[in-house]
Amino acid sequence: MHAKLVAADEDVALLGSANLTDRALAHNLEVGVVLRDPDVVRRLVRHFRALMRPQDGPLRPTG
């Protein structure tokens, strides 16, 4: 899986495959979708937060 999720809050998110670098954005063909359904965004954010809990998942927080 190579998907990325960018969520500033629990109302709007960007879900896509693009690496957010100048080179990738200039040279790669990628796809993404803006999600504006708070119920869907909230579920995605909670899922990723659960994956970042040391006792539950393999991901590590970045900040």
All heavy atoms as TSV, in Angstrom:
chain	resi	resn	atom	element	x	y	z
A	1	MET	N	N	0.846	-1.171	0.000
A	1	MET	CA	C	0.000	0.000	0.000
A	1	MET	C	C	0.894	1.237	0.000
A	1	MET	O	O	1.873	1.275	0.723
A	1	MET	CB	C	-0.911	-0.002	1.223
A	1	MET	CG	C	-1.788	1.221	1.285
A	1	MET	SD	S	-2.764	1.253	2.781
A	1	MET	CE	C	-4.345	0.972	2.083
A	2	HIS	N	N	0.523	2.212	-0.794
A	2	HIS	CA	C	1.347	3.406	-0.929
A	2	HIS	C	C	0.518	4.675	-0.720
A	2	HIS	O	O	0.907	5.759	-1.128
A	2	HIS	CB	C	1.983	3.397	-2.324
A	2	HIS	CG	C	3.120	4.332	-2.477
A	2	HIS	ND1	N	4.319	4.163	-1.834
A	2	HIS	CD2	C	3.234	5.462	-3.195
A	2	HIS	CE1	C	5.128	5.147	-2.166
A	2	HIS	NE2	N	4.493	5.953	-2.988
A	3	ALA	N	N	-0.616	4.562	-0.097
A	3	ALA	CA	C	-1.522	5.715	0.074
A	3	ALA	C	C	-1.013	6.663	1.143
A	3	ALA	O	O	-0.368	6.255	2.103
A	3	ALA	CB	C	-2.916	5.225	0.436
A	4	LYS	N	N	-1.323	7.948	0.934
A	4	LYS	CA	C	-1.008	8.978	1.916
A	4	LYS	C	C	-2.309	9.627	2.364
A	4	LYS	O	O	-3.225	9.797	1.579
A	4	LYS	CB	C	-0.145	10.088	1.293
A	4	LYS	CG	C	1.353	9.803	1.206
A	4	LYS	CD	C	1.662	8.685	0.331
A	4	LYS	CE	C	3.151	8.607	0.009
A	4	LYS	NZ	N	3.374	7.832	-1.167
A	5	LEU	N	N	-2.332	10.043	3.614
A	5	LEU	CA	C	-3.483	10.766	4.154
A	5	LEU	C	C	-2.965	12.030	4.818
A	5	LEU	O	O	-2.061	11.967	5.645
A	5	LEU	CB	C	-4.230	9.923	5.191
A	5	LEU	CG	C	-5.397	10.618	5.888
A	5	LEU	CD1	C	-6.553	10.847	4.909
A	5	LEU	CD2	C	-5.863	9.822	7.082
A	6	VAL	N	N	-3.526	13.174	4.416
A	6	VAL	CA	C	-3.209	14.450	5.047
A	6	VAL	C	C	-4.508	14.977	5.627
A	6	VAL	O	O	-5.473	15.212	4.890
A	6	VAL	CB	C	-2.630	15.461	4.029
A	6	VAL	CG1	C	-2.358	16.790	4.696
A	6	VAL	CG2	C	-1.380	14.907	3.368
A	7	ALA	N	N	-4.537	15.140	6.948
A	7	ALA	CA	C	-5.739	15.646	7.621
A	7	ALA	C	C	-5.314	16.722	8.611
A	7	ALA	O	O	-4.555	16.440	9.539
A	7	ALA	CB	C	-6.467	14.518	8.339
A	8	ALA	N	N	-5.783	17.945	8.392
A	8	ALA	CA	C	-5.475	19.031	9.316
A	8	ALA	C	C	-6.410	18.996	10.516
A	8	ALA	O	O	-6.089	19.525	11.570
A	8	ALA	CB	C	-5.581	20.373	8.600
A	9	ASP	N	N	-7.568	18.401	10.329
A	9	ASP	CA	C	-8.558	18.287	11.391
A	9	ASP	C	C	-9.390	17.042	11.106
A	9	ASP	O	O	-8.960	16.177	10.357
A	9	ASP	CB	C	-9.416	19.551	11.474
A	9	ASP	CG	C	-10.063	19.917	10.141
A	9	ASP	OD1	O	-10.371	19.004	9.339
A	9	ASP	OD2	O	-10.278	21.111	9.896
A	10	GLU	N	N	-10.571	16.951	11.671
A	10	GLU	CA	C	-11.411	15.778	11.436
A	10	GLU	C	C	-12.571	16.083	10.493
A	10	GLU	O	O	-13.552	15.350	10.449
A	10	GLU	CB	C	-11.919	15.221	12.764
A	10	GLU	CG	C	-10.816	14.626	13.603
A	10	GLU	CD	C	-11.311	13.889	14.827
A	10	GLU	OE1	O	-12.519	13.907	15.106
A	10	GLU	OE2	O	-10.481	13.270	15.498
A	11	ASP	N	N	-12.450	17.164	9.707
A	11	ASP	CA	C	-13.513	17.548	8.777
A	11	ASP	C	C	-13.128	17.380	7.312
A	11	ASP	O	O	-13.967	17.033	6.491
A	11	ASP	CB	C	-13.932	19.003	9.009
A	11	ASP	CG	C	-14.583	19.200	10.365
A	11	ASP	OD1	O	-15.352	18.326	10.780
A	11	ASP	OD2	O	-14.303	20.227	11.000
A	12	VAL	N	N	-11.869	17.673	6.973
A	12	VAL	CA	C	-11.409	17.627	5.580
A	12	VAL	C	C	-10.068	16.917	5.539
A	12	VAL	O	O	-9.209	17.134	6.399
A	12	VAL	CB	C	-11.261	19.053	4.994
A	12	VAL	CG1	C	-10.755	18.984	3.568
A	12	VAL	CG2	C	-12.565	19.813	5.054
A	13	ALA	N	N	-9.880	16.065	4.525
A	13	ALA	CA	C	-8.614	15.356	4.375
A	13	ALA	C	C	-8.312	15.155	2.896
A	13	ALA	O	O	-9.211	15.173	2.053
A	13	ALA	CB	C	-8.672	14.002	5.078
A	14	LEU	N	N	-7.037	14.973	2.597
A	14	LEU	CA	C	-6.577	14.623	1.253
A	14	LEU	C	C	-6.052	13.199	1.320
A	14	LEU	O	O	-5.175	12.889	2.132
A	14	LEU	CB	C	-5.471	15.574	0.796
A	14	LEU	CG	C	-4.747	15.192	-0.498
A	14	LEU	CD1	C	-5.705	15.256	-1.686
A	14	LEU	CD2	C	-3.549	16.089	-0.723
A	15	LEU	N	N	-6.593	12.334	0.498
A	15	LEU	CA	C	-6.164	10.943	0.422
A	15	LEU	C	C	-5.660	10.701	-0.984
A	15	LEU	O	O	-6.365	10.978	-1.965
A	15	LEU	CB	C	-7.339	10.006	0.729
A	15	LEU	CG	C	-7.079	8.504	0.659
A	15	LEU	CD1	C	-6.060	8.092	1.710
A	15	LEU	CD2	C	-8.370	7.743	0.831
A	16	GLY	N	N	-4.432	10.234	-1.114
A	16	GLY	CA	C	-3.881	10.019	-2.442
A	16	GLY	C	C	-2.628	9.180	-2.418
A	16	GLY	O	O	-2.239	8.627	-1.391
A	17	SER	N	N	-1.970	9.118	-3.566
A	17	SER	CA	C	-0.776	8.294	-3.698
A	17	SER	C	C	0.491	9.123	-3.854
A	17	SER	O	O	1.591	8.579	-3.878
A	17	SER	CB	C	-0.921	7.365	-4.908
A	17	SER	OG	O	-1.074	8.126	-6.094
A	18	ALA	N	N	0.383	10.439	-3.972
A	18	ALA	CA	C	1.537	11.288	-4.271
A	18	ALA	C	C	2.478	11.438	-3.088
A	18	ALA	O	O	2.044	11.628	-1.951
A	18	ALA	CB	C	1.067	12.667	-4.711
A	19	ASN	N	N	3.792	11.361	-3.375
A	19	ASN	CA	C	4.792	11.787	-2.411
A	19	ASN	C	C	4.794	13.307	-2.470
A	19	ASN	O	O	4.803	13.893	-3.554
A	19	ASN	CB	C	6.176	11.251	-2.774
A	19	ASN	CG	C	6.267	9.764	-2.578
A	19	ASN	OD1	O	5.747	9.228	-1.617
A	19	ASN	ND2	N	6.917	9.085	-3.496
A	20	LEU	N	N	4.771	13.961	-1.340
A	20	LEU	CA	C	4.652	15.415	-1.310
A	20	LEU	C	C	6.032	16.077	-1.352
A	20	LEU	O	O	6.423	16.810	-0.448
A	20	LEU	CB	C	3.844	15.838	-0.087
A	20	LEU	CG	C	2.434	15.244	-0.037
A	20	LEU	CD1	C	1.718	15.661	1.236
A	20	LEU	CD2	C	1.625	15.643	-1.258
A	21	THR	N	N	6.758	15.806	-2.440
A	21	THR	CA	C	8.051	16.427	-2.689
A	21	THR	C	C	7.980	17.148	-4.025
A	21	THR	O	O	7.154	16.813	-4.883
A	21	THR	CB	C	9.188	15.380	-2.753
A	21	THR	OG1	O	8.956	14.524	-3.874
A	21	THR	CG2	C	9.254	14.553	-1.469
A	22	ASP	N	N	8.844	18.142	-4.226
A	22	ASP	CA	C	8.858	18.878	-5.496
A	22	ASP	C	C	9.059	17.934	-6.674
A	22	ASP	O	O	8.366	18.014	-7.679
A	22	ASP	CB	C	9.955	19.948	-5.496
A	22	ASP	CG	C	9.636	21.113	-4.571
A	22	ASP	OD1	O	8.437	21.311	-4.265
A	22	ASP	OD2	O	10.569	21.816	-4.162
A	23	ARG	N	N	10.031	17.035	-6.562
A	23	ARG	CA	C	10.335	16.124	-7.667
A	23	ARG	C	C	9.149	15.215	-7.989
A	23	ARG	O	O	8.772	15.052	-9.146
A	23	ARG	CB	C	11.564	15.280	-7.355
A	23	ARG	CG	C	11.898	14.300	-8.452
A	23	ARG	CD	C	13.307	13.742	-8.302
A	23	ARG	NE	N	13.555	12.648	-9.210
A	23	ARG	CZ	C	13.722	12.758	-10.516
A	23	ARG	NH1	N	13.648	13.940	-11.088
A	23	ARG	NH2	N	13.960	11.706	-11.264
A	24	ALA	N	N	8.558	14.625	-6.969
A	24	ALA	CA	C	7.428	13.715	-7.197
A	24	ALA	C	C	6.237	14.449	-7.798
A	24	ALA	O	O	5.591	13.949	-8.720
A	24	ALA	CB	C	7.033	13.034	-5.895
A	25	LEU	N	N	5.956	15.651	-7.287
A	25	LEU	CA	C	4.810	16.394	-7.791
A	25	LEU	C	C	5.026	16.889	-9.217
A	25	LEU	O	O	4.067	17.048	-9.971
A	25	LEU	CB	C	4.487	17.563	-6.856
A	25	LEU	CG	C	3.991	17.142	-5.466
A	25	LEU	CD1	C	3.893	18.359	-4.553
A	25	LEU	CD2	C	2.669	16.424	-5.541
A	26	ALA	N	N	6.277	17.102	-9.601
A	26	ALA	CA	C	6.575	17.595	-10.948
A	26	ALA	C	C	6.693	16.475	-11.986
A	26	ALA	O	O	6.421	16.697	-13.162
A	26	ALA	CB	C	7.870	18.400	-10.925
A	27	HIS	N	N	7.081	15.256	-11.564
A	27	HIS	CA	C	7.415	14.207	-12.525
A	27	HIS	C	C	6.550	12.951	-12.463
A	27	HIS	O	O	6.587	12.148	-13.383
A	27	HIS	CB	C	8.883	13.805	-12.363
A	27	HIS	CG	C	9.833	14.927	-12.623
A	27	HIS	ND1	N	10.094	15.395	-13.886
A	27	HIS	CD2	C	10.542	15.697	-11.782
A	27	HIS	CE1	C	10.948	16.395	-13.819
A	27	HIS	NE2	N	11.234	16.604	-12.542
A	28	ASN	N	N	5.806	12.760	-11.405
A	28	ASN	CA	C	5.016	11.531	-11.270
A	28	ASN	C	C	3.554	11.787	-11.618
A	28	ASN	O	O	3.035	12.876	-11.401
A	28	ASN	CB	C	5.085	10.999	-9.842
A	28	ASN	CG	C	6.471	10.549	-9.452
A	28	ASN	OD1	O	7.381	10.488	-10.263
A	28	ASN	ND2	N	6.636	10.245	-8.181
A	29	LEU	N	N	2.904	10.775	-12.130
A	29	LEU	CA	C	1.464	10.836	-12.362
A	29	LEU	C	C	0.799	10.164	-11.168
A	29	LEU	O	O	0.977	8.969	-10.942
A	29	LEU	CB	C	1.098	10.104	-13.658
A	29	LEU	CG	C	-0.379	10.049	-14.000
A	29	LEU	CD1	C	-0.945	11.457	-14.168
A	29	LEU	CD2	C	-0.593	9.260	-15.272
A	30	GLU	N	N	0.065	10.949	-10.401
A	30	GLU	CA	C	-0.537	10.454	-9.170
A	30	GLU	C	C	-2.027	10.778	-9.164
A	30	GLU	O	O	-2.521	11.498	-10.024
A	30	GLU	CB	C	0.135	11.100	-7.957
A	30	GLU	CG	C	1.627	10.922	-7.884
A	30	GLU	CD	C	2.085	9.534	-7.504
A	30	GLU	OE1	O	1.231	8.686	-7.158
A	30	GLU	OE2	O	3.290	9.288	-7.534
A	31	VAL	N	N	-2.722	10.271	-8.169
A	31	VAL	CA	C	-4.148	10.539	-8.025
A	31	VAL	C	C	-4.436	10.846	-6.558
A	31	VAL	O	O	-3.734	10.369	-5.662
A	31	VAL	CB	C	-4.993	9.337	-8.516
A	31	VAL	CG1	C	-4.795	8.129	-7.619
A	31	VAL	CG2	C	-6.453	9.699	-8.631
A	32	GLY	N	N	-5.435	11.680	-6.335
A	32	GLY	CA	C	-5.827	12.001	-4.971
A	32	GLY	C	C	-7.262	12.482	-4.948
A	32	GLY	O	O	-7.827	12.868	-5.971
A	33	VAL	N	N	-7.840	12.476	-3.771
A	33	VAL	CA	C	-9.221	12.921	-3.606
A	33	VAL	C	C	-9.322	13.705	-2.302
A	33	VAL	O	O	-8.698	13.352	-1.297
A	33	VAL	CB	C	-10.197	11.719	-3.611
A	33	VAL	CG1	C	-9.937	10.775	-2.462
A	33	VAL	CG2	C	-11.625	12.193	-3.604
A	34	VAL	N	N	-10.061	14.821	-2.349
A	34	VAL	CA	C	-10.333	15.601	-1.145
A	34	VAL	C	C	-11.626	15.059	-0.527
A	34	VAL	O	O	-12.656	14.985	-1.199
A	34	VAL	CB	C	-10.481	17.103	-1.461
A	34	VAL	CG1	C	-10.879	17.873	-0.210
A	34	VAL	CG2	C	-9.182	17.653	-2.041
A	35	LEU	N	N	-11.539	14.683	0.721
A	35	LEU	CA	C	-12.689	14.147	1.450
A	35	LEU	C	C	-13.253	15.243	2.340
A	35	LEU	O	O	-12.524	15.824	3.149
A	35	LEU	CB	C	-12.268	12.952	2.301
A	35	LEU	CG	C	-11.606	11.801	1.537
A	35	LEU	CD1	C	-11.020	10.800	2.503
A	35	LEU	CD2	C	-12.604	11.157	0.611
A	36	ARG	N	N	-14.526	15.541	2.173
A	36	ARG	CA	C	-15.161	16.610	2.949
A	36	ARG	C	C	-16.311	16.095	3.817
A	36	ARG	O	O	-17.091	16.875	4.330
A	36	ARG	CB	C	-15.673	17.701	2.015
A	36	ARG	CG	C	-14.580	18.381	1.237
A	36	ARG	CD	C	-15.130	19.485	0.354
A	36	ARG	NE	N	-14.141	19.984	-0.562
A	36	ARG	CZ	C	-13.242	20.912	-0.276
A	36	ARG	NH1	N	-13.195	21.417	0.930
A	36	ARG	NH2	N	-12.380	21.311	-1.189
A	37	ASP	N	N	-16.411	14.805	3.966
A	37	ASP	CA	C	-17.442	14.207	4.812
A	37	ASP	C	C	-16.835	13.988	6.203
A	37	ASP	O	O	-15.982	13.106	6.377
A	37	ASP	CB	C	-17.894	12.883	4.206
A	37	ASP	CG	C	-19.000	12.205	4.993
A	37	ASP	OD1	O	-19.050	12.374	6.231
A	37	ASP	OD2	O	-19.804	11.499	4.370
A	38	PRO	N	N	-17.236	14.780	7.198
A	38	PRO	CA	C	-16.628	14.663	8.525
A	38	PRO	C	C	-16.690	13.261	9.124
A	38	PRO	O	O	-15.760	12.856	9.818
A	38	PRO	CB	C	-17.424	15.658	9.379
A	38	PRO	CG	C	-17.955	16.645	8.399
A	38	PRO	CD	C	-18.232	15.844	7.145
A	39	ASP	N	N	-17.746	12.504	8.855
A	39	ASP	CA	C	-17.829	11.135	9.390
A	39	ASP	C	C	-16.734	10.250	8.808
A	39	ASP	O	O	-16.090	9.490	9.528
A	39	ASP	CB	C	-19.195	10.523	9.109
A	39	ASP	CG	C	-20.313	11.173	9.905
A	39	ASP	OD1	O	-20.032	11.686	11.010
A	39	ASP	OD2	O	-21.458	11.178	9.421
A	40	VAL	N	N	-16.502	10.358	7.506
A	40	VAL	CA	C	-15.462	9.556	6.846
A	40	VAL	C	C	-14.082	9.990	7.317
A	40	VAL	O	O	-13.234	9.158	7.672
A	40	VAL	CB	C	-15.582	9.668	5.306
A	40	VAL	CG1	C	-14.396	9.019	4.629
A	40	VAL	CG2	C	-16.896	9.067	4.829
A	41	VAL	N	N	-13.841	11.304	7.339
A	41	VAL	CA	C	-12.533	11.823	7.758
A	41	VAL	C	C	-12.247	11.437	9.201
A	41	VAL	O	O	-11.145	10.985	9.526
A	41	VAL	CB	C	-12.462	13.352	7.566
A	41	VAL	CG1	C	-11.151	13.900	8.126
A	41	VAL	CG2	C	-12.614	13.723	6.091
A	42	ARG	N	N	-13.222	11.580	10.061
A	42	ARG	CA	C	-13.042	11.229	11.471
A	42	ARG	C	C	-12.658	9.762	11.627
A	42	ARG	O	O	-11.770	9.423	12.407
A	42	ARG	CB	C	-14.339	11.539	12.233
A	42	ARG	CG	C	-14.216	11.528	13.720
A	42	ARG	CD	C	-15.498	11.995	14.414
A	42	ARG	NE	N	-15.927	13.311	13.944
A	42	ARG	CZ	C	-17.047	13.543	13.254
A	42	ARG	NH1	N	-17.885	12.568	12.977
A	42	ARG	NH2	N	-17.353	14.760	12.856
A	43	ARG	N	N	-13.303	8.884	10.873
A	43	ARG	CA	C	-12.986	7.451	10.950
A	43	ARG	C	C	-11.559	7.176	10.473
A	43	ARG	O	O	-10.845	6.367	11.074
A	43	ARG	CB	C	-13.990	6.644	10.144
A	43	ARG	CG	C	-15.368	6.619	10.804
A	43	ARG	CD	C	-16.394	5.913	9.976
A	43	ARG	NE	N	-16.026	4.513	9.813
A	43	ARG	CZ	C	-16.534	3.709	8.891
A	43	ARG	NH1	N	-17.439	4.172	8.042
A	43	ARG	NH2	N	-16.162	2.463	8.811
A	44	LEU	N	N	-11.142	7.840	9.396
A	44	LEU	CA	C	-9.772	7.667	8.898
A	44	LEU	C	C	-8.745	8.167	9.906
A	44	LEU	O	O	-7.738	7.497	10.174
A	44	LEU	CB	C	-9.586	8.404	7.570
A	44	LEU	CG	C	-10.163	7.729	6.345
A	44	LEU	CD1	C	-10.193	8.697	5.164
A	44	LEU	CD2	C	-9.365	6.487	5.996
A	45	VAL	N	N	-8.988	9.340	10.471
A	45	VAL	CA	C	-8.061	9.903	11.452
A	45	VAL	C	C	-7.955	8.982	12.670
A	45	VAL	O	O	-6.850	8.683	13.145
A	45	VAL	CB	C	-8.505	11.321	11.865
A	45	VAL	CG1	C	-7.734	11.806	13.086
A	45	VAL	CG2	C	-8.330	12.289	10.700
A	46	ARG	N	N	-9.065	8.503	13.153
A	46	ARG	CA	C	-9.039	7.592	14.308
A	46	ARG	C	C	-8.311	6.294	13.982
A	46	ARG	O	O	-7.576	5.758	14.816
A	46	ARG	CB	C	-10.460	7.312	14.787
A	46	ARG	CG	C	-11.072	8.510	15.475
A	46	ARG	CD	C	-12.484	8.239	15.924
A	46	ARG	NE	N	-13.059	9.461	16.500
A	46	ARG	CZ	C	-14.340	9.661	16.665
A	46	ARG	NH1	N	-15.213	8.734	16.314
A	46	ARG	NH2	N	-14.773	10.783	17.182
A	47	HIS	N	N	-8.499	5.784	12.764
A	47	HIS	CA	C	-7.807	4.556	12.353
A	47	HIS	C	C	-6.294	4.764	12.366
A	47	HIS	O	O	-5.551	3.948	12.920
A	47	HIS	CB	C	-8.290	4.140	10.964
A	47	HIS	CG	C	-7.570	2.957	10.415
A	47	HIS	ND1	N	-7.741	1.678	10.907
A	47	HIS	CD2	C	-6.647	2.862	9.421
A	47	HIS	CE1	C	-6.965	0.850	10.240
A	47	HIS	NE2	N	-6.300	1.542	9.334
A	48	PHE	N	N	-5.818	5.873	11.775
A	48	PHE	CA	C	-4.379	6.121	11.749
A	48	PHE	C	C	-3.821	6.401	13.139
A	48	PHE	O	O	-2.707	5.990	13.450
A	48	PHE	CB	C	-4.033	7.242	10.767
A	48	PHE	CG	C	-3.891	6.735	9.360
A	48	PHE	CD1	C	-4.992	6.658	8.517
A	48	PHE	CD2	C	-2.666	6.308	8.877
A	48	PHE	CE1	C	-4.875	6.169	7.232
A	48	PHE	CE2	C	-2.535	5.822	7.601
A	48	PHE	CZ	C	-3.636	5.750	6.768
A	49	ARG	N	N	-4.591	7.084	13.971
A	49	ARG	CA	C	-4.142	7.295	15.356
A	49	ARG	C	C	-3.994	5.962	16.085
A	49	ARG	O	O	-3.054	5.756	16.847
A	49	ARG	CB	C	-5.112	8.201	16.101
A	49	ARG	CG	C	-4.973	9.653	15.712
A	49	ARG	CD	C	-5.919	10.528	16.505
A	49	ARG	NE	N	-5.759	11.919	16.125
A	49	ARG	CZ	C	-6.696	12.833	16.247
A	49	ARG	NH1	N	-7.880	12.523	16.758
A	49	ARG	NH2	N	-6.471	14.066	15.862
A	50	ALA	N	N	-4.918	5.050	15.843
A	50	ALA	CA	C	-4.826	3.722	16.472
A	50	ALA	C	C	-3.584	2.979	15.985
A	50	ALA	O	O	-2.924	2.297	16.763
A	50	ALA	CB	C	-6.086	2.906	16.187
A	51	LEU	N	N	-3.263	3.114	14.705
A	51	LEU	CA	C	-2.075	2.452	14.171
A	51	LEU	C	C	-0.789	3.012	14.785
A	51	LEU	O	O	0.235	2.336	14.797
A	51	LEU	CB	C	-2.013	2.603	12.648
A	51	LEU	CG	C	-3.053	1.822	11.852
A	51	LEU	CD1	C	-2.970	2.194	10.380
A	51	LEU	CD2	C	-2.874	0.331	12.034
A	52	MET	N	N	-0.837	4.245	15.292
A	52	MET	CA	C	0.349	4.873	15.877
A	52	MET	C	C	0.500	4.610	17.366
A	52	MET	O	O	1.500	4.983	17.962
A	52	MET	CB	C	0.334	6.384	15.614
A	52	MET	CG	C	0.588	6.702	14.156
A	52	MET	SD	S	0.736	8.469	13.838
A	52	MET	CE	C	-0.958	9.005	13.998
A	53	ARG	N	N	-0.486	3.963	17.996
A	53	ARG	CA	C	-0.346	3.628	19.410
A	53	ARG	C	C	0.654	2.484	19.553
A	53	ARG	O	O	0.510	1.449	18.896
A	53	ARG	CB	C	-1.695	3.228	20.005
A	53	ARG	CG	C	-2.618	4.412	20.242
A	53	ARG	CD	C	-3.791	4.026	21.130
A	53	ARG	NE	N	-4.644	3.034	20.492
A	53	ARG	CZ	C	-5.827	3.286	19.939
A	53	ARG	NH1	N	-6.312	4.509	19.943
A	53	ARG	NH2	N	-6.529	2.326	19.391
A	54	PRO	N	N	1.663	2.645	20.396
A	54	PRO	CA	C	2.706	1.615	20.520
A	54	PRO	C	C	2.168	0.223	20.798
A	54	PRO	O	O	2.678	-0.755	20.285
A	54	PRO	CB	C	3.564	2.102	21.683
A	54	PRO	CG	C	3.304	3.556	21.761
A	54	PRO	CD	C	1.891	3.759	21.275
A	55	GLN	N	N	1.114	0.118	21.583
A	55	GLN	CA	C	0.598	-1.196	21.941
A	55	GLN	C	C	-0.268	-1.809	20.836
A	55	GLN	O	O	-0.533	-2.999	20.851
A	55	GLN	CB	C	-0.200	-1.124	23.250
A	55	GLN	CG	C	-1.504	-0.355	23.169
A	55	GLN	CD	C	-1.384	1.144	23.381
A	55	GLN	OE1	O	-0.323	1.731	23.212
A	55	GLN	NE2	N	-2.478	1.766	23.743
A	56	ASP	N	N	-0.710	-0.996	19.847
A	56	ASP	CA	C	-1.653	-1.492	18.861
A	56	ASP	C	C	-1.133	-1.622	17.437
A	56	ASP	O	O	-1.591	-2.451	16.675
A	56	ASP	CB	C	-2.896	-0.574	18.793
A	56	ASP	CG	C	-3.677	-0.603	20.086
A	56	ASP	OD1	O	-3.647	-1.632	20.770
A	56	ASP	OD2	O	-4.314	0.413	20.395
A	57	GLY	N	N	-0.208	-0.746	17.025
A	57	GLY	CA	C	0.102	-0.726	15.612
A	57	GLY	C	C	1.549	-0.486	15.269
A	57	GLY	O	O	2.368	-0.166	16.120
A	58	PRO	N	N	1.826	-0.635	13.978
A	58	PRO	CA	C	3.198	-0.581	13.486
A	58	PRO	C	C	3.703	0.815	13.135
A	58	PRO	O	O	4.876	0.987	12.858
A	58	PRO	CB	C	3.134	-1.441	12.227
A	58	PRO	CG	C	1.742	-1.181	11.715
A	58	PRO	CD	C	0.893	-1.073	12.965
A	59	LEU	N	N	2.854	1.836	13.135
A	59	LEU	CA	C	3.276	3.170	12.700
A	59	LEU	C	C	3.766	3.999	13.871
A	59	LEU	O	O	3.378	3.784	15.015
A	59	LEU	CB	C	2.112	3.906	12.007
A	59	LEU	CG	C	1.519	3.209	10.795
A	59	LEU	CD1	C	0.385	4.052	10.223
A	59	LEU	CD2	C	2.570	2.956	9.733
A	60	ARG	N	N	4.633	4.973	13.571
A	60	ARG	CA	C	5.147	5.873	14.598
A	60	ARG	C	C	4.711	7.295	14.311
A	60	ARG	O	O	4.732	7.718	13.158
A	60	ARG	CB	C	6.674	5.834	14.621
A	60	ARG	CG	C	7.213	4.507	15.022
A	60	ARG	CD	C	8.719	4.544	15.080
A	60	ARG	NE	N	9.210	3.212	15.358
A	60	ARG	CZ	C	10.420	2.806	15.078
A	60	ARG	NH1	N	11.288	3.632	14.512
A	60	ARG	NH2	N	10.785	1.581	15.353
A	61	PRO	N	N	4.323	8.055	15.337
A	61	PRO	CA	C	3.965	9.461	15.130
A	61	PRO	C	C	5.155	10.241	14.576
A	61	PRO	O	O	6.306	9.950	14.889
A	61	PRO	CB	C	3.613	9.955	16.540
A	61	PRO	CG	C	3.340	8.740	17.329
A	61	PRO	CD	C	4.186	7.640	16.732
A	62	THR	N	N	4.869	11.256	13.745
A	62	THR	CA	C	5.938	12.067	13.178
A	62	THR	C	C	6.188	13.332	13.967
A	62	THR	O	O	7.157	14.022	13.730
A	62	THR	CB	C	5.610	12.473	11.717
A	62	THR	OG1	O	4.394	13.209	11.710
A	62	THR	CG2	C	5.510	11.258	10.828
A	63	GLY	N	N	5.320	13.672	14.880
A	63	GLY	CA	C	5.509	14.936	15.594
A	63	GLY	C	C	5.354	14.832	17.059
A	63	GLY	O	O	5.194	13.915	17.712
